[in-house]
Amino acid sequence: MTLFGRFAVKEATYKSLQPYYVKWRGIALVKRGRKPAFLMTPRMELAFKELRIAGSHVSLSHDGDYAFTTVIFEQE
């Protein structure tokens, strides 16, 4: 996962969790196999609990200098 890819995923996550405030540094990513996934920091766990998010999906794609991402949250 490139730096641009991480930035794109963090930005999409930050925007999708609004109006709930999650700090930029509170959004952490890891690779699980070939897929990006969230590392559940205490702030992210709290956001998921308060927003009743049961699961998440992250899709990341690159094309040259561009990174495209989709973040989907499943509610209970």
C-alpha positions as CSV (number, residue, x, y, z in Angstrom):
1,M,0.0,0.0,0.0
2,T,1.6,3.3,-1.1
3,L,1.6,6.5,0.8
4,F,-1.0,7.9,-1.6
5,G,-3.2,4.9,-1.1
6,R,-3.1,5.2,2.7
7,F,-3.9,8.9,2.4
8,A,-6.9,8.1,0.1
9,V,-8.3,5.5,2.5
10,K,-7.8,7.8,5.5
11,E,-9.6,10.6,3.7
12,A,-12.5,8.5,2.7
13,T,-12.8,7.1,6.2
14,Y,-12.6,10.5,7.8
15,K,-15.3,11.9,5.5
16,S,-17.6,8.9,5.9
17,L,-17.6,8.9,9.7
18,Q,-18.8,12.6,9.8
19,P,-20.3,14.1,11.9
20,Y,-18.6,11.8,14.4
21,Y,-15.1,13.2,15.0
22,V,-12.2,10.8,14.5
23,K,-8.7,12.3,14.5
24,W,-6.6,11.7,11.4
25,R,-4.1,9.8,13.5
26,G,-6.8,7.7,15.0
27,I,-7.4,6.0,11.6
28,A,-4.8,3.2,11.2
29,L,-4.5,0.8,8.4
30,V,-2.9,-2.7,8.1
31,K,-2.6,-5.2,5.3
32,R,-4.5,-8.5,5.8
33,G,-3.3,-10.6,3.0
34,R,-3.6,-8.4,-0.1
35,K,-6.4,-6.3,1.3
36,P,-6.2,-3.1,3.4
37,A,-8.1,-3.2,6.7
38,F,-8.6,-1.0,9.7
39,L,-6.5,-1.4,12.8
40,M,-9.0,-0.8,15.6
41,T,-7.6,2.0,17.7
42,P,-9.6,2.9,20.8
43,R,-11.1,6.0,19.0
44,M,-12.2,3.9,16.0
45,E,-13.7,1.3,18.4
46,L,-15.7,4.0,20.1
47,A,-16.9,5.5,16.8
48,F,-17.9,2.0,15.5
49,K,-19.8,1.4,18.8
50,E,-21.6,4.7,18.8
51,L,-22.5,4.6,15.1
52,R,-23.5,0.9,15.4
53,I,-21.1,-0.2,12.7
54,A,-20.9,-4.0,12.5
55,G,-18.3,-4.3,9.7
56,S,-16.2,-2.4,7.1
57,H,-14.9,-3.0,3.6
58,V,-12.0,-1.1,2.0
59,S,-11.2,-1.1,-1.7
60,L,-8.1,0.5,-3.0
61,S,-6.9,0.9,-6.6
62,H,-4.0,2.7,-8.3
63,D,-3.6,4.0,-11.8
64,G,-0.3,5.8,-12.3
65,D,-0.1,8.7,-10.0
66,Y,-3.8,8.4,-8.8
67,A,-5.3,6.3,-6.0
68,F,-9.0,5.5,-5.9
69,T,-10.7,4.1,-2.8
70,T,-14.1,3.1,-1.5
71,V,-14.9,2.6,2.2
72,I,-18.2,0.9,3.1
73,F,-19.5,0.6,6.7
74,E,-22.2,-1.9,7.6
75,Q,-24.6,-0.9,10.3
76,E,-26.2,-3.3,12.7
